[in-house]
Amino acid sequence: MFENRKDQMEILLKDNEEFRRLYNRHQQLEKRVLAAETGTAPMEDLALNQLKREKLRAKDQLFRIMDQAQAA
């Protein structure tokens, strides 16, 4: 997800509680989406789409924090 910014991500995971919380949430959502898509945890299409949107919001917030930290 953050291949190009791995060093920055590691620093933020260590030093920024909000970033760490959002990152963990994103990882949880990723696991749930993958489980639904592979059929190990079936769910309705509407619920899956909602999970994907929530995951994307978390990712956007993570990038926003990274951009703000880089600009500072």
N, CA, C and O atoms as CSV, one atom per row, in Angstrom:
chain,resi,resn,atom,element,x,y,z
A,1,MET,N,N,0.827,-1.198,0.000
A,1,MET,CA,C,0.000,0.000,0.000
A,1,MET,C,C,0.864,1.251,0.000
A,1,MET,O,O,0.568,2.203,-0.722
A,2,PHE,N,N,1.923,1.268,0.793
A,2,PHE,CA,C,2.776,2.457,0.904
A,2,PHE,C,C,4.207,2.110,0.509
A,2,PHE,O,O,5.159,2.536,1.163
A,3,GLU,N,N,4.353,1.341,-0.558
A,3,GLU,CA,C,5.663,0.845,-0.950
A,3,GLU,C,C,6.686,1.962,-1.137
A,3,GLU,O,O,7.847,1.812,-0.756
A,4,ASN,N,N,6.263,3.073,-1.718
A,4,ASN,CA,C,7.175,4.177,-2.004
A,4,ASN,C,C,7.531,4.990,-0.767
A,4,ASN,O,O,8.488,5.764,-0.788
A,5,ARG,N,N,6.780,4.823,0.295
A,5,ARG,CA,C,6.954,5.658,1.486
A,5,ARG,C,C,7.109,4.811,2.739
A,5,ARG,O,O,6.646,5.191,3.815
A,6,LYS,N,N,7.747,3.688,2.601
A,6,LYS,CA,C,7.851,2.727,3.702
A,6,LYS,C,C,8.558,3.314,4.928
A,6,LYS,O,O,8.119,3.093,6.057
A,7,ASP,N,N,9.651,4.060,4.717
A,7,ASP,CA,C,10.384,4.644,5.846
A,7,ASP,C,C,9.504,5.620,6.616
A,7,ASP,O,O,9.457,5.593,7.846
A,8,GLN,N,N,8.812,6.476,5.884
A,8,GLN,CA,C,7.930,7.453,6.526
A,8,GLN,C,C,6.806,6.744,7.272
A,8,GLN,O,O,6.444,7.137,8.382
A,9,MET,N,N,6.264,5.712,6.668
A,9,MET,CA,C,5.179,4.961,7.299
A,9,MET,C,C,5.643,4.356,8.621
A,9,MET,O,O,4.927,4.420,9.621
A,10,GLU,N,N,6.830,3.775,8.628
A,10,GLU,CA,C,7.344,3.164,9.857
A,10,GLU,C,C,7.532,4.188,10.965
A,10,GLU,O,O,7.243,3.909,12.129
A,11,ILE,N,N,8.015,5.370,10.608
A,11,ILE,CA,C,8.184,6.434,11.604
A,11,ILE,C,C,6.832,6.847,12.164
A,11,ILE,O,O,6.675,6.994,13.376
A,12,LEU,N,N,5.851,7.034,11.278
A,12,LEU,CA,C,4.525,7.451,11.734
A,12,LEU,C,C,3.853,6.369,12.572
A,12,LEU,O,O,3.170,6.681,13.547
A,13,LEU,N,N,4.036,5.115,12.211
A,13,LEU,CA,C,3.465,4.032,13.014
A,13,LEU,C,C,4.031,4.053,14.428
A,13,LEU,O,O,3.331,3.742,15.392
A,14,LYS,N,N,5.284,4.415,14.543
A,14,LYS,CA,C,5.929,4.456,15.852
A,14,LYS,C,C,5.541,5.704,16.654
A,14,LYS,O,O,5.346,5.633,17.867
A,15,ASP,N,N,5.431,6.848,15.965
A,15,ASP,CA,C,5.304,8.129,16.663
A,15,ASP,C,C,3.912,8.756,16.660
A,15,ASP,O,O,3.652,9.659,17.455
A,16,ASN,N,N,3.011,8.303,15.788
A,16,ASN,CA,C,1.721,8.979,15.632
A,16,ASN,C,C,0.586,8.005,15.959
A,16,ASN,O,O,0.318,7.065,15.210
A,17,GLU,N,N,-0.063,8.247,17.077
A,17,GLU,CA,C,-1.120,7.344,17.546
A,17,GLU,C,C,-2.297,7.284,16.572
A,17,GLU,O,O,-2.833,6.205,16.320
A,18,GLU,N,N,-2.702,8.431,16.024
A,18,GLU,CA,C,-3.817,8.458,15.080
A,18,GLU,C,C,-3.476,7.649,13.822
A,18,GLU,O,O,-4.298,6.877,13.328
A,19,PHE,N,N,-2.264,7.837,13.315
A,19,PHE,CA,C,-1.828,7.084,12.139
A,19,PHE,C,C,-1.834,5.593,12.427
A,19,PHE,O,O,-2.304,4.801,11.610
A,20,ARG,N,N,-1.315,5.208,13.580
A,20,ARG,CA,C,-1.264,3.790,13.973
A,20,ARG,C,C,-2.675,3.209,14.070
A,20,ARG,O,O,-2.916,2.092,13.610
A,21,ARG,N,N,-3.598,3.947,14.657
A,21,ARG,CA,C,-4.988,3.496,14.782
A,21,ARG,C,C,-5.625,3.320,13.398
A,21,ARG,O,O,-6.273,2.307,13.132
A,22,LEU,N,N,-5.437,4.311,12.522
A,22,LEU,CA,C,-6.006,4.230,11.182
A,22,LEU,C,C,-5.379,3.088,10.377
A,22,LEU,O,O,-6.076,2.388,9.641
A,23,TYR,N,N,-4.080,2.904,10.517
A,23,TYR,CA,C,-3.383,1.836,9.810
A,23,TYR,C,C,-3.922,0.464,10.254
A,23,TYR,O,O,-4.188,-0.407,9.426
A,24,ASN,N,N,-4.072,0.293,11.553
A,24,ASN,CA,C,-4.604,-0.978,12.068
A,24,ASN,C,C,-6.031,-1.206,11.584
A,24,ASN,O,O,-6.399,-2.328,11.237
A,25,ARG,N,N,-6.830,-0.147,11.559
A,25,ARG,CA,C,-8.209,-0.245,11.063
A,25,ARG,C,C,-8.203,-0.638,9.586
A,25,ARG,O,O,-8.975,-1.499,9.164
A,26,HIS,N,N,-7.337,-0.009,8.811
A,26,HIS,CA,C,-7.237,-0.320,7.390
A,26,HIS,C,C,-6.859,-1.789,7.190
A,26,HIS,O,O,-7.419,-2.465,6.327
A,27,GLN,N,N,-5.916,-2.276,7.983
A,27,GLN,CA,C,-5.491,-3.674,7.881
A,27,GLN,C,C,-6.643,-4.620,8.216
A,27,GLN,O,O,-6.826,-5.636,7.545
A,28,GLN,N,N,-7.419,-4.293,9.249
A,28,GLN,CA,C,-8.572,-5.125,9.617
A,28,GLN,C,C,-9.584,-5.164,8.477
A,28,GLN,O,O,-10.101,-6.225,8.128
A,29,LEU,N,N,-9.860,-3.992,7.903
A,29,LEU,CA,C,-10.816,-3.918,6.804
A,29,LEU,C,C,-10.308,-4.699,5.598
A,29,LEU,O,O,-11.084,-5.377,4.925
A,30,GLU,N,N,-9.011,-4.608,5.322
A,30,GLU,CA,C,-8.409,-5.346,4.207
A,30,GLU,C,C,-8.634,-6.852,4.380
A,30,GLU,O,O,-9.000,-7.541,3.428
A,31,LYS,N,N,-8.418,-7.349,5.578
A,31,LYS,CA,C,-8.626,-8.778,5.848
A,31,LYS,C,C,-10.084,-9.173,5.636
A,31,LYS,O,O,-10.370,-10.227,5.066
A,32,ARG,N,N,-11.010,-8.320,6.098
A,32,ARG,CA,C,-12.432,-8.631,5.943
A,32,ARG,C,C,-12.844,-8.613,4.478
A,32,ARG,O,O,-13.608,-9.472,4.039
A,33,VAL,N,N,-12.344,-7.641,3.717
A,33,VAL,CA,C,-12.658,-7.554,2.292
A,33,VAL,C,C,-12.116,-8.783,1.564
A,33,VAL,O,O,-12.825,-9.395,0.764
A,34,LEU,N,N,-10.876,-9.142,1.837
A,34,LEU,CA,C,-10.284,-10.314,1.183
A,34,LEU,C,C,-11.048,-11.589,1.529
A,34,LEU,O,O,-11.271,-12.439,0.666
A,35,ALA,N,N,-11.445,-11.717,2.781
A,35,ALA,CA,C,-12.207,-12.899,3.191
A,35,ALA,C,C,-13.543,-12.963,2.460
A,35,ALA,O,O,-13.981,-14.039,2.053
A,36,ALA,N,N,-14.183,-11.823,2.296
A,36,ALA,CA,C,-15.468,-11.797,1.586
A,36,ALA,C,C,-15.276,-12.110,0.104
A,36,ALA,O,O,-16.073,-12.832,-0.494
A,37,GLU,N,N,-14.223,-11.567,-0.475
A,37,GLU,CA,C,-13.988,-11.777,-1.902
A,37,GLU,C,C,-13.566,-13.209,-2.222
A,37,GLU,O,O,-13.871,-13.712,-3.303
A,38,THR,N,N,-12.879,-13.863,-1.309
A,38,THR,CA,C,-12.448,-15.238,-1.549
A,38,THR,C,C,-13.506,-16.255,-1.124
A,38,THR,O,O,-13.378,-17.447,-1.406
A,39,GLY,N,N,-14.543,-15.781,-0.450
A,39,GLY,CA,C,-15.627,-16.665,-0.062
A,39,GLY,C,C,-15.461,-17.309,1.299
A,39,GLY,O,O,-16.310,-18.099,1.711
A,40,THR,N,N,-14.385,-16.991,2.010
A,40,THR,CA,C,-14.209,-17.592,3.333
A,40,THR,C,C,-15.106,-16.937,4.377
A,40,THR,O,O,-15.376,-17.518,5.428
A,41,ALA,N,N,-15.564,-15.732,4.083
A,41,ALA,CA,C,-16.514,-15.040,4.968
A,41,ALA,C,C,-17.535,-14.328,4.082
A,41,ALA,O,O,-17.477,-13.109,3.921
A,42,PRO,N,N,-18.467,-15.085,3.508
A,42,PRO,CA,C,-19.428,-14.498,2.568
A,42,PRO,C,C,-20.209,-13.343,3.187
A,42,PRO,O,O,-20.535,-13.343,4.374
A,43,MET,N,N,-20.498,-12.355,2.333
A,43,MET,CA,C,-21.323,-11.234,2.780
A,43,MET,C,C,-22.053,-10.659,1.583
A,43,MET,O,O,-21.671,-10.874,0.433
A,44,GLU,N,N,-23.100,-9.932,1.876
A,44,GLU,CA,C,-23.890,-9.291,0.827
A,44,GLU,C,C,-23.046,-8.269,0.080
A,44,GLU,O,O,-22.114,-7.691,0.638
A,45,ASP,N,N,-23.383,-8.053,-1.187
A,45,ASP,CA,C,-22.643,-7.083,-2.000
A,45,ASP,C,C,-22.676,-5.684,-1.394
A,45,ASP,O,O,-21.669,-4.976,-1.414
A,46,LEU,N,N,-23.811,-5.288,-0.862
A,46,LEU,CA,C,-23.928,-3.954,-0.263
A,46,LEU,C,C,-22.980,-3.812,0.919
A,46,LEU,O,O,-22.305,-2.792,1.053
A,47,ALA,N,N,-22.924,-4.807,1.762
A,47,ALA,CA,C,-22.033,-4.766,2.926
A,47,ALA,C,C,-20.574,-4.750,2.483
A,47,ALA,O,O,-19.757,-4.034,3.061
A,48,LEU,N,N,-20.247,-5.533,1.463
A,48,LEU,CA,C,-18.879,-5.550,0.954
A,48,LEU,C,C,-18.499,-4.189,0.384
A,48,LEU,O,O,-17.395,-3.701,0.622
A,49,ASN,N,N,-19.399,-3.583,-0.357
A,49,ASN,CA,C,-19.118,-2.256,-0.918
A,49,ASN,C,C,-18.932,-1.214,0.181
A,49,ASN,O,O,-18.093,-0.322,0.055
A,50,GLN,N,N,-19.702,-1.323,1.247
A,50,GLN,CA,C,-19.535,-0.404,2.373
A,50,GLN,C,C,-18.175,-0.590,3.032
A,50,GLN,O,O,-17.518,0.386,3.393
A,51,LEU,N,N,-17.753,-1.842,3.188
A,51,LEU,CA,C,-16.422,-2.124,3.745
A,51,LEU,C,C,-15.326,-1.529,2.863
A,51,LEU,O,O,-14.371,-0.932,3.360
A,52,LYS,N,N,-15.474,-1.696,1.565
A,52,LYS,CA,C,-14.475,-1.164,0.637
A,52,LYS,C,C,-14.405,0.364,0.720
A,52,LYS,O,O,-13.319,0.942,0.678
A,53,ARG,N,N,-15.554,1.006,0.836
A,53,ARG,CA,C,-15.567,2.475,0.965
A,53,ARG,C,C,-14.908,2.912,2.266
A,53,ARG,O,O,-14.150,3.882,2.284
A,54,GLU,N,N,-15.192,2.204,3.349
A,54,GLU,CA,C,-14.571,2.537,4.631
A,54,GLU,C,C,-13.058,2.338,4.565
A,54,GLU,O,O,-12.294,3.144,5.097
A,55,LYS,N,N,-12.636,1.266,3.912
A,55,LYS,CA,C,-11.202,1.001,3.750
A,55,LYS,C,C,-10.543,2.120,2.938
A,55,LYS,O,O,-9.445,2.563,3.273
A,56,LEU,N,N,-11.194,2.567,1.894
A,56,LEU,CA,C,-10.661,3.642,1.066
A,56,LEU,C,C,-10.586,4.952,1.845
A,56,LEU,O,O,-9.623,5.704,1.694
A,57,ARG,N,N,-11.585,5.234,2.672
A,57,ARG,CA,C,-11.542,6.447,3.515
A,57,ARG,C,C,-10.357,6.392,4.470
A,57,ARG,O,O,-9.663,7.391,4.662
A,58,ALA,N,N,-10.127,5.233,5.065
A,58,ALA,CA,C,-8.993,5.080,5.977
A,58,ALA,C,C,-7.680,5.290,5.221
A,58,ALA,O,O,-6.771,5.949,5.726
A,59,LYS,N,N,-7.581,4.739,4.029
A,59,LYS,CA,C,-6.368,4.898,3.223
A,59,LYS,C,C,-6.151,6.366,2.865
A,59,LYS,O,O,-5.026,6.862,2.936
A,60,ASP,N,N,-7.212,7.057,2.484
A,60,ASP,CA,C,-7.104,8.481,2.162
A,60,ASP,C,C,-6.616,9.275,3.370
A,60,ASP,O,O,-5.776,10.165,3.234
A,61,GLN,N,N,-7.142,8.953,4.549
A,61,GLN,CA,C,-6.722,9.643,5.765
A,61,GLN,C,C,-5.250,9.360,6.069
A,61,GLN,O,O,-4.520,10.252,6.500
A,62,LEU,N,N,-4.819,8.121,5.844
A,62,LEU,CA,C,-3.421,7.774,6.068
A,62,LEU,C,C,-2.514,8.589,5.144
A,62,LEU,O,O,-1.499,9.128,5.584
A,63,PHE,N,N,-2.878,8.676,3.877
A,63,PHE,CA,C,-2.078,9.460,2.939
A,63,PHE,C,C,-2.077,10.939,3.316
A,63,PHE,O,O,-1.062,11.620,3.165
A,64,ARG,N,N,-3.202,11.430,3.801
A,64,ARG,CA,C,-3.280,12.836,4.218
A,64,ARG,C,C,-2.314,13.099,5.373
A,64,ARG,O,O,-1.606,14.106,5.370
A,65,ILE,N,N,-2.282,12.213,6.345
A,65,ILE,CA,C,-1.361,12.363,7.473
A,65,ILE,C,C,0.082,12.298,6.982
A,65,ILE,O,O,0.934,13.067,7.426
A,66,MET,N,N,0.344,11.385,6.074
A,66,MET,CA,C,1.708,11.260,5.542
A,66,MET,C,C,2.115,12.527,4.792
A,66,MET,O,O,3.241,13.002,4.937
A,67,ASP,N,N,1.215,13.066,4.003
A,67,ASP,CA,C,1.514,14.293,3.260
A,67,ASP,C,C,1.766,15.462,4.207
A,67,ASP,O,O,2.684,16.254,3.992
A,68,GLN,N,N,0.949,15.567,5.256
A,68,GLN,CA,C,1.121,16.644,6.231
A,68,GLN,C,C,2.452,16.496,6.965
A,68,GLN,O,O,3.137,17.490,7.204
A,69,ALA,N,N,2.817,15.296,7.316
A,69,ALA,CA,C,4.068,15.063,8.022
A,69,ALA,C,C,5.264,15.367,7.124
A,69,ALA,O,O,6.286,15.872,7.588
A,70,GLN,N,N,5.129,15.061,5.854
A,70,GLN,CA,C,6.225,15.313,4.918
A,70,GLN,C,C,6.399,16.809,4.679
A,70,GLN,O,O,7.520,17.289,4.509
A,71,ALA,N,N,5.280,17.552,4.665
A,71,ALA,CA,C,5.338,18.987,4.432
A,71,ALA,C,C,5.879,19.742,5.639
A,71,ALA,O,O,6.378,20.859,5.506
A,72,ALA,N,N,5.779,19.135,6.808
A,72,ALA,CA,C,6.217,19.824,8.038
A,72,ALA,C,C,7.717,19.835,8.208
A,72,ALA,O,O,8.223,20.377,9.190
